[in-house]
Amino acid sequence: MTEIGDVLVAGRVYSDLVFTGVHAPAPGAEVFADGFAISPGGAANRAVAAARLGASTTLLTEFGDDPIGTVVEGMLRREPHLDLSGSTHRSDYQNPISISITDGPDRAFVTYLLPGTQPEPAAACRVRTAHVSVMDALPPWAAMLREEGTVLVGGVGWDPTRTWPDEHVDRFSQVDVLILNEVEALGYSRAPDCHAALRVLASVVSVVVITLGPGGAIATDGHHTLHVPALPVIAVDPTGAGDTFTAAFMAATAWNWPLIERLRLASVSATCSVRARGGARSAPTPSDIFDVLRLSDLDEDWAFVHQWAASTRSTRSHQHKENRTS
């Protein structure tokens, strides 16, 4: 029997060059950052975040042979629980490069990319959750996976025109879970506030999640509306926080957690990710989550996630000791 994986992510992997503690310079000016990092970005943000939580994760992407892209690919291949066997290489391709300039709370990007191709999952692939973009037509492989029981988690990405076209909304019904930020939710729903947007979108999608930045996240399964606050933290770089939220939500969905616990894991994972530079490279492990929850003044509602983090952290520590002595 084919092994069933937890999470499937398909899309471009970016080479992110991250400069922190700095504003974008005015034309002709030079500014100095207080930190720098190279990190996998794009689809890798979600894939690495899910894998670091312990979810068996498949990343489908195309790699080139450019120097920085090769470094990024090497970083991904060292990630436990991350399967790259379905990804492809092309010698005349360069992985997209993004320069991220951030002052902590916000950031700006400069990106260069070439046209690429997207590998498809093998016919025998079986996975519990898969991420797709509803800004494009649903690929045939995603529809096939959904028919076989895969939970499709949809994202919309950024609409630079801010027109929030109806053709995107028409695709919302093709996924099982829709995750948007506040701006996207208000734009696509044409609603006056996020709770109203949640109700509008829930008429189309089974589960809707709206991230609210410092306000946490709200969600509904059509029956209950839930809210989870964001944990206070000093932000170093918000790059990839939304992707980390989505990845954690997908992992917890694959593990069949209750909706409220999926929200809590996603929220604390995103909180952890903003404490360091880069998207994928700042994705938290269960140990990171355990430490943040231990130091936060939280009520017993967080006991489920806290106990999961403690147990998973302890198991991994034990396995690491066994590997060193074997």
Order of alpha helices (4+ residues) and beta strands (2+ residues): beta-beta-beta-alpha-beta-beta-alpha-beta-beta-beta-beta-beta-alpha-beta-alpha-beta-alpha-alpha-beta-beta-beta-alpha-alpha-alpha-alpha
